[in-house]
Amino acid sequence: MQHEHHRVPVTALAFWNENVILAGEGTLLKAYDVDRKTLLAAVEVFDGQAIHGIVVAEHEETCAVVWGGPNVCYVEAIPSAKGSIELKVGPRLEANDWILDVGCSGASHHGGSLAMLVTAHNGLQMLPSSTLDGGKIEPLVPGSNCILYCAEIRWLSGSQCLIASGTAFGDVIVWSCILKDVDGKLCAEYQTHYTFSAHEGSIFGVQISSSEVAERLGGRQRLLATCSDDRTIRLWDVSDLSKGSPTLIEQQRQTGFGSIADNDAYAPPSLGKVMGHMSRIWHIRFEHDTTTGDVFVLSFGEDASNIIWAITANSGKTGLPYSLQQVGLQRPHNGKNIWSLALKNHRVATGGADGAVSLQRFLTLQTDQDESYSEGSAAKNIGVFRAYGFVDNAQILASTDRGSLYLVDLPGKDVVYTTISDAIPGLRGYSVMASISGCAFVAGADGEVWVYKHHSRTLTPIATTGRKVAGLFVQQVSANPLEIVLLITNMGKSTASLYYIEPDRSHDASRSDVQELCIPNGFVTTSFAHARREGHNLVFLGSRNGSIANFDTTLKDEDDRTPHMSQYPGAHGVETVTEILIAPGSSDNEMYLTSSGRDGTYAVHEVTFVDQRPNMRTVHQISLPFGPNIEGMGFNEQDHLWLWGFRSTQFVVLDIATQQEVMAVECGGAHRIWSFQPNRDGGIFVWTKASKLYRQIQLQLPCEMINPGGHGREIKCTAISPDGSRLIATGAEDTDIKLSTYQNGTFRTLHTLQKHNTGIQHLQWSSNGSYLFSSGGFEELFVWKITKDIPSINIGVICESKHPRSGTSDLRIMSFDVQDSDEATFNIIAVYSDSTLRSWHKPQTQTWILLAKGDYLTSCLTQCLHLNTTSTHLQDSPRLLTASTDGHIASWNHSDELQRLSWSSRHKIHQNAILALTSCNLPTQSRLLITGGDDNAIGITLHRPDGNSFRTLLLPNAHAAAVTALAIVKADRGRVWLVSASIDQRVKLWRVGIDLGKEGVDGVDVRLVGDWLTSVADVSCMEVLELEEGKGVLVCGVGMDVWRVGEDGLV
Amino acid sequence: MGKSSKDKRDAYYRLAKEQGWRARSAFKLLQLDEEFNLFEGVTRVVDLCAAPGSWSQVLSRILIKGERIGRATWEDKRYAELLKIQPQDSAHEQPPRPEPRKDVKIVAIDLQPMSPLEGITCLKADITHPSTIPLLLRALDPSYSAETSSIEASHPVDLVISDGAPDVTGLHDLDIYVQSQLLWAALNLALCVLKLGGRFVAKIFRGKDVDILYAQLKCVFARVEVAKPRSSRASSVEAFIVCTDFRPPEGFKASLDNPLQQIKPTTSSADSEQTRTVRDDGITELHLPQTDPNRWIAPFLACGDLSAFDADASHKLPEGHVSLDPVQPPTAPPYRRALEERKKMGGAYGKTKLGGGGG
């Protein structure tokens, strides 16, 4: 097999130069173009070892040191044609211990630079010069018995380096080493300066500041920042290196927690302390703004966020001299853990457990916080704003409590207010507004509706409705001549008025064309969309009660009003439909309606016309990672669908196409007046808070993805659509299901389904790929209907049905097997964590019918399989098989009368849990069952229908650890090619020959064809993946890994 | 997860509380004993990374109080079954009686403080520190003096056990490395105090390159097996290495001043042929050649009665089940103070701007 591609946690990052970043992703070292976000090169550095660190020497941009575990080597990047580069790996060297950091000196008196490594036992070793082949690692300072989680080497000169080490028990050791040339041999003199208990938990990150940074804080020489399990970040003054401290061992103190009191004698002065993340903090870095001179600390945590802290001096005489203020927060990764980072020229790159590499601009981050402006003092007597509407990309029309209207110019340094109208009595105390580019409509309590035309800056009355206006909705109908449609709804009025307006023409012509729409009972209009089709004007209205109604204005009742044609209830449950957009379908007979709602979902509805009457069918509806207030949507310049709304106190914008958060504004929450105008990489958000206007303008994405990520936690199951679309469904511990494609060597996520409340246990597609089934804890088993070829979202997904719930049970549905009876009717066998199983019939209607129930013993069932008994001559042959944590497979019979499933035979294969099961049919109704066990074994079992016999050939040491995934990649003429994977991170290809003519398993021959390392830890599942050319397997766990199974392996 | 739902989800959590164990891991040692008869002829034991002390509790109840639990209950159960089948033979096969053992010495060591247990000497010490050895030897034999005796114990111990594990970070490579370092620390100490033929049981993570570790352990013990008690979840990488018959190579001298971090396997047990054996239960085992001398896959043994509770299954709670409090509250986490601070600033989910909570 050949390795194709993987997406695994990014455990090392370093900027090669301005334009190229190096990333350690499993065993591969990758080089990315920072601006183009393209992969330039990838190379495997160590055999069977992931990369844990990369360091590029500051002064020379030709050579990097890469390490992982105890392995280390030099890597050269050689520019090649077309802006690409080639990574050339030098000789691999091995230290005698795990490497925590490597430091490269500036040019030393020897000429070249020196590279020193520090180990997990605080030993110091020298790497041979990069220019020499055949050199070896030279130990300089032996290690001790203490175990470190982190260390940093900083060269103070060409011959002296300072090391800060953080132990598992919360101690920090600061020591230095001076290199001396004694008779041509390099010797080290080392001294410990500080040994102290710095934190109450393991220390995961340390950094020694540069002298430039330290200089800013009271003219100090160097600072130390530490972060820990105890959730704090602490700053220390380690300027004074004249001090000596005994080593940890010399102190003869008991290491471990709770022995703090005895060693403050060798602690440096504490400068500051702050409680950081709500999780463990993995990394800490100093950064300073060279223009303002401000000093910051950046922390990176288990919570997948990074926080920027400003260091400010405390004025008080008591307490610590500095405090740390949070001035920025980013959450660039899914799920948990930022494992790696790199900083260069105020750019921060982070690598996550989700496999993503993200890039942020440090300066943007912290100024963004101050982007919001209250109204300027010059405009003090403007009053409180009531409503906003964007009239172009940078300006809003704003109405005030007093009834005045202002044009507000947002982008400048100061917001500029231009009076459009002095107080209009009808707008006093209450006003509503709707706008599109070029004009805005505003109305108030007296029912008078005004139009503002932006090109002439004029305000004119357009309609008199006589009642308080509840809502205004506007949409452009055609561009040339400009025609817009305005809908006005009034309080206590059962009709809504529809106006067609051509703003460029005179008023009189437009006023006449008014249509009255009869609003259904209980319907409060909250959203509006208009479409023209075959000469008919169609109107879709969304309601506060979650329904969508439609109208055809050519249809009129006797009072010349248009009644609604049909109503589609529950489009968003019973929650407000906040926005509706219409997109044309592939034929004249269909269109697509996209809607967003306060039920936390957005939806796509397919509308088909029969005799001019529309029929609506929801083809897509999923929850978003924010909400429940999803407030609106639109398309950006690249035609990506964006959705926006609120998450707690933040306004959030999400790009559906890239599945990335575009913008997040801390605005205080959903209950305020706001307006949003999207642009290419963000937009302008204005809101009222404490009676003031605030704005946030974002012209750049806060985080750019150099390489997008996947699940933030380990994947538990996967299933690949059998219909040729090769849609990959993955379910993870983070409770998400992701639908992705694998094309051109990369994964692309289309949708993230967030509905399960626990980690996903099992996924399966229907045989035609139009349904996906997923199970988890709390008796959750969902049926997802998949619809293809939907504009702008590609794949539509709705949760069509779910397993009935007793309401009290927290049972996990460990696995299930689905058989289609027809396109939308299924028979489902589900196995539960309490050793029971149930057979369900799922007709197209909503109700599930329980066909039969069975009890196994006490052990948890882990797998199940329908047995296709196509032949009728074996009436009493078993219907299904289960596997369980007791290592047995059991065959089950079903008696229809008793609605009872009972096991007819049990066959022991493994010593304990069966974690994987796959099978294929053999001639003469026989079946090959292959099982993977927690006992490291693979069981190859022949099931012969005559006598229901099971015979097993067991490979006890198939792997060095639990066998968790199996896939049959090819089966032909008595031979089966099997791929197995285990948490030992090996992937093995086996050839199994089967001669059914021989007794028992005598005819089963097993050969190991090959054995490879996967960078995916905690492998949980595997599926056969059809590649663009040929066949492969997809291995999932902590990451995803694609292997091509070459034809040469299958002989 | 609430106490009651945890009771349902985890039978051993519930049982531990009902039977007075400080932690559910007590069952792991009991089930290891069922399979390996760990305590046969054992009177001197060192329990490493002992806190909160559930393994020491097992030692105390079996060795000091002579209770018939673990292997002994299994034997008793078996005996009762034999009685049913062959009642006539029962006359001359009396079940063994509970009997406290003589001269029992148990020393428990941990960095964390541990509540005392009767008859057990608890030491708060670092198992990697050279000074711990004389401390331990003195605890085993009060007459021991570091000046007169060699570091290799004058009265070596029969069994060294360690249930130690680090707080996992989630970075698999690192977690496996740190766990292996803990195992080496335990082994280094065991090498100093274990008698020839002695036993060593320690927690191991079955992950990447675990076969290298097995191959190295095989150099100092005649038998090395890896065991998974039923009370350990199938979904967990945790397993236990059970090493019996301590046989260090000729001239081997252990010390903590110069701890081992690896042993180079000297003899290769590499075989190149596939072999087939038919077991009594009819399953044919196919043994594959293990060709790399630096790697060796230790035989795997699942232990604990098959009828024992399954750690992965959900269980119905007995009628009228009352959820008990844990015997000992969990050790204070290092972020305890952070939680307290948070509470002060506005509750556990307080309205502070700290961290990525809202982010």
Interface residues (C-beta under 8 A of the other chain):
Chain A: P9 T11 G48 A50 H52 G68 G69 N96 D97 W98 A120 N145 C146 I147 A168 F169 G170 H199 E200 G201 S202 F204 S228 D229 D230 R231 T232 I249 Q252 Q254 T255 G256 F257 G258 M275 G276 H277 M278 S279 R280 W282 G301 E302 D303 A304 S305 I307 Q326 L329 Q330 R331 K336 N337 W339 A353 R647 S648 T649 Q650 A664 D810 L811 R812 Y832 S833 D834 S835 T858 S859 C860 T862 T885 D886 G887 K908 I909 Q911 N912 A913 L915 D934 D935 N936 A937 R951 T952 L953 L954 L955 P956 N957 A958 H959 A960 A961 A962 I983 D984 Q985 G1000 V1001 V1006 L1008 L1013 A1017 D1018 V1038
Chain B: S5 K8 R9 L111 Q112 P113 K124 A125 D126 T128 H129 P130 S131 P166 D167 T169 G170 L171 H172 D173 L174 Y177 V178 Q181 A185 R206 G207 K208 D209 V210 D211 Y214 K228 R230 A234 V237 L256 P259 Q261 Q274 D281 G282 I283 T284 E285 L286 H287 L288 Q290 R295 I297 P299 F300 L301 A302 L306 S307 F309 D310 D312 A313 S314 H315 K316 P333 P334 Y335 R336 R337 A338 E341 R342 K353 L354 G355 G356 G357 G358 G359
